[in-house]
Amino acid sequence: MPVPDAPVTGVPASPHHPAPTGPVRPSRLDPAIAARLRRGPDGLVAAVVRQHDSGEVLMVAWMDDEALHRTLTTGRATYWSRSRQEYWVKGATSGHHQYVRSVALDCDGDALLVSVDQVGPACHTGRRSCFSAELPVVTGRPGEPPVGDLPVTEGAVGAP
């Protein structure tokens, strides 16, 4: 589906006039949605992507206002590539498409949860998810101190 024609809003940032809280690149995003976003200095918001029916976390990418606009109006996940400095539609070259089912904004406005129907692997390594390298963690049970918990020293914050 083509992106509908709409006026471009926002002012691109320049080295002399940075826009840490507003869009860095021109965008057709609904101003009411744009006003709710808390962007980083680069104008980006983290997008956590999950499989819509299982909840499996697939990847994290970055969106600016225009990428979010394109995602919301086309139903295809569109991101901003920080390395290539361009928009990319997931699956356009790989065939591993993400068909968007819903997008939610977190309570702080600084992250998006994008629920998709993932076709093929989501990760550029060929794995289904980018999150495959489990790290060791000390676990505990509610009401019990974690195994290997370090003792609190006298005078430390939270010490009795």
C-alpha positions in Angstrom: 0.0 0.0 0.0 1.5 3.4 -0.9 2.1 6.0 1.7 -0.6 8.6 1.4 0.4 12.1 0.4 0.5 14.4 3.3 2.4 17.6 4.3 5.8 17.0 5.8 6.1 18.4 9.3 9.1 18.8 11.5 12.4 20.6 10.9 15.6 18.6 10.3 18.3 19.1 12.9 21.6 20.8 12.1 24.8 20.9 14.0 23.9 24.5 15.0 20.3 23.8 15.9 20.0 20.3 17.4 16.5 18.8 18.0 16.9 16.4 20.8 13.2 16.2 21.7 11.6 16.6 18.3 11.9 14.9 15.0 15.3 15.1 13.3 14.1 14.3 9.8 10.9 15.6 8.2 7.9 13.5 8.8 4.2 13.0 8.0 3.5 11.4 11.4 0.2 12.6 13.1 1.3 15.5 15.3 -0.8 14.1 18.2 1.3 10.9 18.1 4.6 12.8 17.6 3.9 14.9 20.7 3.8 11.8 22.8 7.2 10.5 21.7 10.3 11.1 23.8 13.2 10.7 21.4 16.9 10.4 22.0 19.3 13.1 20.8 19.4 11.4 17.4 15.6 11.7 17.1 15.1 7.9 17.5 12.9 5.7 19.7 13.6 2.1 20.4 11.2 -0.4 18.8 10.9 -3.8 20.5 9.5 -6.2 18.0 7.6 -9.4 19.0 5.7 -12.1 17.3 2.0 -11.2 17.7 0.6 -14.6 18.7 3.3 -16.0 20.9 4.8 -12.9 22.4 8.3 -14.1 21.4 10.7 -11.1 21.3 12.3 -11.1 17.9 14.5 -8.0 17.6 15.1 -4.4 18.6 15.4 -1.7 16.0 15.1 2.1 15.8 12.3 4.3 14.5 12.1 8.0 13.9 8.8 9.8 13.3 8.7 9.1 9.6 9.5 5.4 10.1 6.7 5.1 12.6 4.4 7.0 10.2 5.3 4.5 7.4 4.8 1.5 9.7 1.4 2.7 10.9 0.1 3.6 7.4 1.5 0.7 5.4 1.3 -2.2 7.8 4.9 -3.1 7.0 7.6 -2.6 9.7 9.9 0.3 8.6 12.9 1.3 10.6 15.8 3.8 10.5 19.2 2.3 10.0 21.7 4.1 12.2 24.6 2.6 10.2 23.3 3.3 6.7 21.4 6.5 7.7 18.4 5.4 5.7 14.9 3.9 6.0 14.5 0.1 5.6 11.4 -2.0 5.3 12.0 -5.3 7.0 12.1 -8.0 4.4 12.5 -5.7 1.4 15.8 -7.4 0.4 15.7 -10.6 2.5 12.1 -11.6 2.0 11.8 -12.0 5.8 8.8 -9.6 6.1 7.2 -8.2 9.2 3.5 -7.6 8.8 2.4 -5.3 11.6 -0.5 -6.3 13.8 -0.3 -3.5 16.4 2.0 -0.8 17.7 1.9 0.3 21.4 3.8 3.3 23.0 5.1 2.7 26.5 4.2 4.9 29.5 7.2 7.1 29.1 6.9 7.6 25.3 10.5 6.4 24.8 9.9 2.9 23.4 7.5 1.2 21.0 6.2 -2.4 21.1 5.6 -3.6 17.6 3.6 -6.8 17.3 4.2 -8.5 13.9 3.5 -11.6 11.9 7.1 -12.5 11.1 7.9 -14.4 7.9 11.2 -16.3 8.1 14.0 -15.3 10.5 13.9 -11.9 12.1 17.7 -11.7 12.8 20.2 -10.9 10.1 22.2 -13.9 11.3 19.4 -16.2 10.0 18.0 -17.0 13.5 14.4 -16.6 14.3 15.2 -14.1 17.1 18.1 -11.8 17.6 18.0 -12.9 21.3 19.7 -16.3 21.3 22.8 -15.7 23.5 21.6 -16.3 27.1 23.8 -14.8 29.7 24.4 -16.4 33.1 22.3 -14.9 35.9 21.9 -15.7 39.6 18.3 -16.5 40.3 16.3 -16.5 43.4 12.8 -17.2 44.6 10.4 -14.6 45.9 11.1 -13.9 49.6 14.5 -15.5 49.5 17.8 -13.8 48.9 19.5 -14.8 45.6 22.2 -17.5 45.8 25.5 -15.8 46.0 24.1 -12.5 47.1 26.8 -10.2 48.4 26.5 -9.1 52.1 25.5 -5.5 52.7 28.3 -3.6 54.4 27.6 -1.3 57.3 27.0 2.3 56.3 26.0 1.3 52.7 22.7 2.6 51.3 20.0 0.2 52.4 22.1 -1.3 55.2 20.3 -2.0 58.5 
